[in-house]
Amino acid sequence: MHDYIHTKPNQTSPAITPITEPIIQSQNVIETTTTSSGFISR
């Protein structure tokens, strides 16, 4: 899922990358936190 979000903007327009990078990192932190807390079961 993250690969799609990560590669798609680069293919479409590289200018989006600096904006997308922090968002992806933030989502990773949120997912890790919620998963370890037990809110999300996969």
Secondary structure, DSSP 8 states (H G I E B T S, - for coil): -HHHHHHHHHHH-GGGHHHHHHHHHHHHHHHHHHHHHTS---
